[in-house]
Amino acid sequence: MSANGPVCPVPSSSTHTERRGLAWVIGAFVLCPCHLPLTLGLAATLLSGTAAGALVTGHPYIAGAAITAAWVAATWRGIHHLRLARTPAPPLPNSRIQV
């Protein structure tokens, strides 16, 4: 461990980061607000008979806002990973262990 904290010995490759970003964006597409009527109907059907199902059917605006917030967060996370894949990696610090 260096003075700046632990250093990861193997940096993440840009290909792996780009694939992770694409997975987040594709996953966010499922939660897209343009699919909100389908998403709410599917959530209510899958959760029927549970307290969560009663919450979704009883409060559709709150459920829609939660799904929209999840979509925004997933889209942002995917774009963040895609941008990280495009930026060059910083040089690795000196790997000598100081005692």
N, C-alpha and C positions, 0 to 999 in steps of 0.2 A: 504494500500500500504506500502510495506516495503522499507527500504533504498536502496535495490538492484533493485527496480522496482516492477511492479505489479506481483502478484503470482496467477497463475491459481488454483482455489480451487479443480478442478477435473482433475487429470492427464489423458492424453489420454491412453486408454488401448492398449496393444500390439496387440490384435486381430484386433482392429479398424485400427491401423497403418499398420498391415500386409495386411488387405483387401484393404486399400488405395493404398499400394504399388503394389499389384497384379492388381488393376484396371489401374494404370499408365502403368505397363508393358504390359498388354493386349491392352490398347489403343495405346501404342507405336508400337505394332505389326502391326497395321493397316497402320502406316506411314513408315514401314520398307523399306529401300532402295531397297530391292530385289523385292518389289512390285511397284517400281517407275514408270514403264511404265503404269501400271494399274491406279495408283494414279494420274499421270499427265493427262491421258485420262479422268478419272472420274471428276477431277477438271475442266478440260477444258469444258466438257459436262455440268456439273452443273452450271458453271459460264458463259456459252455462252451468248452473248448479253450484257455482262457487261464489265466495264473497267478492272475488275480483270481477266475475261476470256481472254480478249485481251492480258493482261500481261502474263498470263500462256502460251498461244499459241505462243506469239511473243518472249518470252524469256524462253525457256524450261530449259536451264542450270541454270539460276537464280532461277526459280521455283523449280527445282530439288535440288539445294543447300539449299533452304529454307525448303523444306520438310525433307531433310536429317538432317538439324540442329534441326528441331522440333522433329524428331525421337531421336536424341542423347539426347536432353534435357528431353524428356519424359522418356526415358529408364533410364537416370541417376536419375531422380526424383523417379521413381519406385524402383530402387535398393536402393536409400537412405532411403526410407520408410521401405523397407524390412530389412535393416540393423538396423534401429532404433527399429524395433519390436523385434529384437534378443538381443539387449543390455538391461541390467537391468536399470530400472528407477532410477534416482538419488533420494536420500532421500529428503523429503519435508523440506523446511526451517521452522524455528520456526514461527508459525502463529500468534504470539502475535502482536497486533497493537501498534506501538510506537507513542505516542503523543508528 
